[in-house]
Amino acid sequence: MKELVELAGGRDDLANDARPSYRIEWERVIQYAPEIIVLTCCGYQLERCKREAEILASFPGILDLPAVKQNRVFAAAGSGYFSRPGPRIVDSLEILAHLIHPEIFPPPALQEEVFSALTLVHAGTQA
């Protein structure tokens, strides 16, 4: 994913390049202050990934992140596009490029809805 994000014009300084995934402490995410968050939950389609975002909305400090303040939090179909290599990797790159730089890259022409903007809600407050 790190390489895919970089090819799309973004940076993911919390990921390791060419090494297995690992758990990141939430405090590191808060300190990193991401400008964009794209949830690509492994093995989940878009609707389930959206539901997983409800868990993210409960994390302390989430509403202070630049990505949340700027409404740049997205869910994507991890299972079909981001969790395994294959021909759809090009579609994945186009999705990320659009989410990172929508002013340059139009939404990809896909047969199905595979990504969605999210509005995180915490303690009755919308972000």
C-alpha positions as CSV (number, residue, x, y, z in Angstrom):
1,M,0.0,0.0,0.0
2,K,2.8,2.4,0.8
3,E,4.1,2.2,-2.8
4,L,0.6,2.5,-4.2
5,V,0.0,5.6,-2.2
6,E,3.2,7.1,-3.4
7,L,2.5,6.3,-7.0
8,A,-0.8,8.1,-6.6
9,G,0.9,11.2,-5.4
10,G,0.6,10.8,-1.6
11,R,2.8,9.9,1.4
12,D,2.3,7.2,4.0
13,D,5.2,7.7,6.5
14,L,3.5,5.4,9.0
15,A,3.9,2.3,6.7
16,N,6.9,0.1,6.1
17,D,7.9,-0.3,2.5
18,A,8.0,-4.0,1.3
19,R,7.5,-5.4,4.8
20,P,4.4,-7.0,6.4
21,S,1.7,-4.8,7.9
22,Y,1.9,-4.1,11.6
23,R,-0.3,-2.5,14.2
24,I,0.2,1.3,14.7
25,E,-0.5,2.9,18.0
26,W,-3.3,5.4,17.8
27,E,-1.1,8.1,19.3
28,R,1.3,7.9,16.3
29,V,-1.7,8.5,14.0
30,I,-2.7,11.6,16.0
31,Q,0.9,12.9,15.9
32,Y,1.2,12.2,12.2
33,A,-2.0,14.3,11.6
34,P,-3.0,12.8,8.2
35,E,-4.5,15.1,5.7
36,I,-6.4,12.2,4.0
37,I,-7.6,8.9,5.5
38,V,-8.6,6.0,3.2
39,L,-10.0,3.0,4.9
40,T,-9.3,-0.1,2.9
41,C,-10.1,-2.8,5.4
42,C,-8.7,-6.2,4.2
43,G,-11.3,-8.6,3.2
44,Y,-14.2,-6.2,3.4
45,Q,-16.4,-4.7,0.7
46,L,-17.4,-1.1,0.7
47,E,-20.5,-1.3,3.0
48,R,-18.6,-3.2,5.7
49,C,-15.7,-0.8,5.5
50,K,-18.2,2.1,6.1
51,R,-19.4,0.3,9.2
52,E,-15.8,-0.1,10.4
53,A,-15.5,3.7,10.2
54,E,-18.0,3.9,13.1
55,I,-15.2,2.4,15.3
56,L,-12.7,4.9,14.0
57,A,-15.1,7.7,15.0
58,S,-14.9,6.6,18.6
59,F,-11.1,7.1,18.9
60,P,-9.9,10.0,21.1
61,G,-8.7,13.0,19.1
62,I,-10.2,11.9,15.8
63,L,-12.1,15.1,15.3
64,D,-8.9,17.1,15.6
65,L,-7.2,15.4,12.6
66,P,-6.8,17.5,9.5
67,A,-8.4,14.7,7.4
68,V,-11.6,14.8,9.5
69,K,-11.7,18.6,9.7
70,Q,-11.4,18.9,5.9
71,N,-13.9,16.0,5.2
72,R,-11.2,13.9,3.5
73,V,-12.0,10.5,5.1
74,F,-13.0,7.8,2.7
75,A,-14.0,4.1,2.8
76,A,-13.0,1.8,-0.1
77,A,-13.6,-1.8,-1.1
78,G,-10.5,-3.3,0.3
79,S,-11.4,-6.9,-0.7
80,G,-11.7,-6.3,-4.4
81,Y,-9.2,-3.5,-4.9
82,F,-6.6,-3.1,-2.2
83,S,-6.1,-6.4,-0.4
84,R,-4.7,-8.5,-3.2
85,P,-2.5,-7.9,-6.3
86,G,-4.0,-8.4,-9.7
87,P,-5.4,-6.5,-12.7
88,R,-7.5,-4.3,-10.4
89,I,-4.3,-2.8,-8.9
90,V,-4.5,-0.2,-11.7
91,D,-8.1,0.7,-10.6
92,S,-6.8,1.0,-7.1
93,L,-4.1,3.4,-8.2
94,E,-6.7,5.5,-10.0
95,I,-9.0,5.5,-7.0
96,L,-6.2,6.7,-4.7
97,A,-5.0,9.3,-7.3
98,H,-8.5,10.8,-7.4
99,L,-8.9,10.8,-3.6
100,I,-5.5,12.4,-3.1
101,H,-5.6,14.9,-6.0
102,P,-9.2,15.3,-7.2
103,E,-8.3,18.5,-8.9
104,I,-6.0,16.5,-11.3
105,F,-7.5,13.1,-11.5
106,P,-11.2,12.5,-12.3
107,P,-13.1,9.7,-10.6
108,P,-12.2,6.4,-12.3
109,A,-14.9,4.8,-14.5
110,L,-15.8,1.6,-12.5
111,Q,-18.7,-0.8,-12.9
112,E,-19.6,-0.5,-9.2
113,E,-19.4,1.9,-6.3
114,V,-16.1,1.1,-4.6
115,F,-15.3,4.2,-2.6
116,S,-17.2,6.7,-0.6
117,A,-16.6,9.9,1.4
118,L,-17.4,9.6,5.1
119,T,-18.6,12.0,7.7
120,L,-17.4,10.9,11.1
121,V,-19.7,11.4,14.0
122,H,-18.4,11.4,17.6
123,A,-20.4,12.1,20.8
124,G,-23.2,13.6,18.8
125,T,-21.0,16.0,16.9
126,Q,-20.5,15.8,13.2
127,A,-17.0,16.3,11.7
